[in-house]
Amino acid sequence: MLQKDLTRDIKTRLNTVKGQLEGIVKMLDDDKDPEHILNQFKAAGKALLMAEELLLDETYRKSLAAKISETLQACPGNCGQEDIIEMLRMQFPTLEQNQLTKKMKEIQAAYDQMQKNKQEKLKTFGDHPTPQR
């Protein structure tokens, strides 16, 4: 579910685009100057792009936050990935939208490495049972 304020912002932008498109149709019907029509096309395209970016930013940011949290919980303190997890946790609030997918890949790689290390430890200890006292 999207937050209500985000939904409201996106709907407001989409209603603006809708009005701009209706304006373009009217301009075409009224045989207006093509340069003015082109400007309206550009404005409508920009407004639609902004609505899309709002949605993508929210979606990617939430996914990254969830993955950082999952990785933090899975790291008991000596998982070998503490530095990258902490770095991403600290960077998170200031990340730009164009950095989110890259950081998502970084945290996923840290999580995968952590899981691999865990499996290797299990194999090592599984092959050599600990002595009973």
N, C-alpha and C positions, 0 to 999 in steps of 0.2 A: 504494500500500500504506500502511496505517496502521501507526504505531509499535506495537510489542507492548504497551508500558505503557498506551497510549491504548486499545487494543482490550480489554485486561484491565479497565481502569476502566469502560469502557462496558458490558462484559459483566457486571461486578459490579453496576452500577446496574440493568441490565435484569433480572438475577436477583432483585434486591430488588423490582422492580416485579412480576415474576412471582409472588413470594411474597405481595405485597400483594393482587394480584388473586385468588389462590387463597383468601386470607383473606376477601376480600369475598364470594366465592361461598359459603364456609362460613358466614359471618355471615348471609347471606341464607337459607341452608338452615336455620340455627338460629333464624331469626326474631328476630335481634338488633335493638336500638334503631336506628332509621333515622339518628339523629344520629351514632352511632358508625360506621355504614356510610359516611355522607357524609364523615366525617373520613378514612376509609381511601381513598376515591375521591380526595380532595384530595391526600393523601400520595402515592398512586400516580401521579397526574398530574404532581405536582411532580418526582418522581424521574425520570419519563420525559422531562420537559422538560429536566432537567439532563443526561441522557445525550445528548439531541439537541444541546444547546448545546455539549457537549464536542466532538462530531463536527464541528459547524459551525465552531467556533472554530479547530480544527486545520486544517480544509479551507481556510477563508478566509485564515488566517494563512500557510499554506504558499503559497497562490496569490499573495498579496501579496508575500511574500518573493521568490518566483521572478520576479515582474514588476519589482520594484525592481532585482533583480540584472540582468535582461535589459536594462532601461533604462540602468543604469549602464554596462554593457558596450557599449551602442550609442552612448553619449555620449562622444565623443573628447576632451572638455574644453572645447569651445566650441560646444556644440549649442544654446545658448539656454535650456536647461531645467535647468542645473546647480543653481540655487537650490531649485527644487521637489524635485528628486531628493534633494538633501542633506537637506532638511527632512524628507521622508518617511522617509529612511533613519534619521535620528536619532530620529524619533517612533516608529518601528516597535516597539521593545521594550516600550513602555508603552501601546500602543493597546488600548483596550477592545474587546470583541467588536462592540458596536454601532457602532464607528467603522471597522471593517475594510472594509465595502463602499464607504463614502464614500472612503476612502483608495485603494482599488483603482481607483475611477473617476478620482481625481486623478492617479495614476501612469499610468493608461492615456491620459488626456488629454495628459500631458507627453510620453509616448512617441509618440502620434499627431502632436503638434505638431513634435516632433523629426524624425519621418519626413517630414512635410510640408515643413519647412525644408530638409531634405536634397534632396528632389525639386526644390524651387524652385532650389536652388543648381545642381543638375545641368542644369536647363533653361537657366539663365542662362549657364553655362559651355559648355553644348552648342550654344547659338546663336552664340556668339562663340569660335571655336577659339583656343587660345593660340598665339602666334606660335612658329614653329620657329626654332631657332638654328643 
